[in-house]
Amino acid sequence: MLTEERFVKFQGFHPSEYTRSYLDEMMSELYEEAPYGATLQATFTRHNEEFKGVVRIHSSAGKFFAVASGPRIKDVTHHLVEQIRKQLNKWKSQRFPQGNRRRDAPPLGA
């Protein structure tokens, strides 16, 4: 993974090293699930006691987008990941129908 393909920004706060590491790990997981050649952009904003997260994935296969907000950044991140994974799973199910997956194919010579 090249860092130029994944951006995580923070506005209105400076996350602790632990929080930064957690968010980076979660965004890396989403990036790995995204279509080949995708770009992931995530922005986390804090206004008063409310966090807002926005994740955008752009790829030749399509665009994926999620927004979530709440008082705890971990909950916001969980909702973002859940929303994006639903979109990615829908794309994958349309792109790779269940019957056409290689692991479903009978073994050679069978």
C-alpha positions as CSV (number, residue, x, y, z in Angstrom):
1,M,0.0,0.0,0.0
2,L,1.3,3.4,-0.9
3,T,0.6,6.2,1.5
4,E,-0.4,8.5,-1.4
5,E,-3.5,6.4,-1.9
6,R,-4.8,6.8,1.7
7,F,-5.3,10.1,3.5
8,V,-6.5,10.6,7.1
9,K,-7.0,14.2,8.3
10,F,-7.9,15.6,11.7
11,Q,-9.6,18.9,12.2
12,G,-10.4,20.6,15.5
13,F,-8.3,18.3,17.6
14,H,-5.0,16.5,17.9
15,P,-5.5,12.7,18.4
16,S,-3.3,10.8,20.9
17,E,-0.8,8.3,19.4
18,Y,-3.2,5.5,20.5
19,T,-6.2,7.1,18.7
20,R,-4.1,7.9,15.6
21,S,-2.9,4.3,15.5
22,Y,-6.4,2.9,15.9
23,L,-7.8,5.1,13.2
24,D,-5.0,4.4,10.9
25,E,-5.4,0.6,11.4
26,M,-9.2,0.8,10.7
27,M,-8.7,2.9,7.6
28,S,-6.0,0.5,6.4
29,E,-8.4,-2.4,6.8
30,L,-11.0,-0.6,4.7
31,Y,-8.4,0.3,2.1
32,E,-7.4,-3.3,1.8
33,E,-11.0,-4.3,1.1
34,A,-11.5,-1.5,-1.5
35,P,-11.3,-2.1,-5.2
36,Y,-7.8,-2.3,-6.8
37,G,-6.4,1.2,-7.5
38,A,-8.7,2.9,-5.0
39,T,-8.0,6.1,-3.1
40,L,-9.3,6.4,0.5
41,Q,-9.8,9.8,2.2
42,A,-11.0,10.1,5.8
43,T,-11.6,13.2,7.8
44,F,-12.3,13.3,11.5
45,T,-13.6,16.6,12.9
46,R,-14.3,17.6,16.5
47,H,-16.6,20.5,17.3
48,N,-17.3,21.0,21.0
49,E,-17.8,17.4,22.3
50,E,-19.0,15.9,19.0
51,F,-16.9,14.0,16.6
52,K,-17.8,13.7,12.9
53,G,-16.2,11.3,10.5
54,V,-16.3,11.2,6.7
55,V,-14.8,8.4,4.6
56,R,-14.6,8.5,0.8
57,I,-13.3,5.8,-1.5
58,H,-12.8,6.6,-5.1
59,S,-12.1,3.9,-7.7
60,S,-12.7,2.9,-11.2
61,A,-15.3,0.5,-9.8
62,G,-17.3,3.3,-8.2
63,K,-17.5,5.6,-5.3
64,F,-18.1,4.6,-1.7
65,F,-19.1,7.2,1.0
66,A,-20.0,7.2,4.7
67,V,-20.7,9.8,7.4
68,A,-21.2,9.3,11.1
69,S,-21.1,11.5,14.2
70,G,-21.2,11.1,18.0
71,P,-19.5,11.8,21.3
72,R,-17.0,9.0,21.0
73,I,-14.5,8.7,18.1
74,K,-14.4,4.9,18.4
75,D,-18.2,4.7,17.9
76,V,-18.0,7.1,15.0
77,T,-15.3,5.0,13.4
78,H,-17.2,1.8,14.0
79,H,-20.3,3.2,12.2
80,L,-18.1,4.5,9.3
81,V,-16.5,1.1,8.8
82,E,-19.8,-0.7,9.0
83,Q,-21.4,1.6,6.4
84,I,-18.4,1.3,4.0
85,R,-18.2,-2.5,4.4
86,K,-21.9,-2.8,3.5
87,Q,-21.3,-0.9,0.3
88,L,-18.1,-2.8,-0.5
89,N,-19.9,-6.2,0.2
90,K,-22.7,-5.1,-2.1
91,W,-20.3,-4.2,-4.8
92,K,-18.4,-7.5,-4.4
93,S,-21.6,-9.5,-4.5
94,Q,-22.5,-7.8,-7.8
95,R,-19.0,-8.0,-9.2
96,F,-18.3,-11.6,-8.1
97,P,-21.6,-13.5,-7.9
98,Q,-21.6,-16.4,-5.5
99,G,-21.6,-19.1,-8.2
100,N,-18.7,-17.6,-10.1
101,R,-16.2,-17.5,-7.2
102,R,-13.1,-19.7,-7.8
103,R,-13.4,-21.3,-4.3
104,D,-16.9,-22.5,-5.3
105,A,-15.6,-24.2,-8.4
106,P,-15.2,-27.9,-8.3
107,P,-11.6,-29.2,-8.1
108,L,-9.8,-29.9,-11.3
109,G,-10.3,-33.4,-12.6
110,A,-13.5,-33.9,-10.6
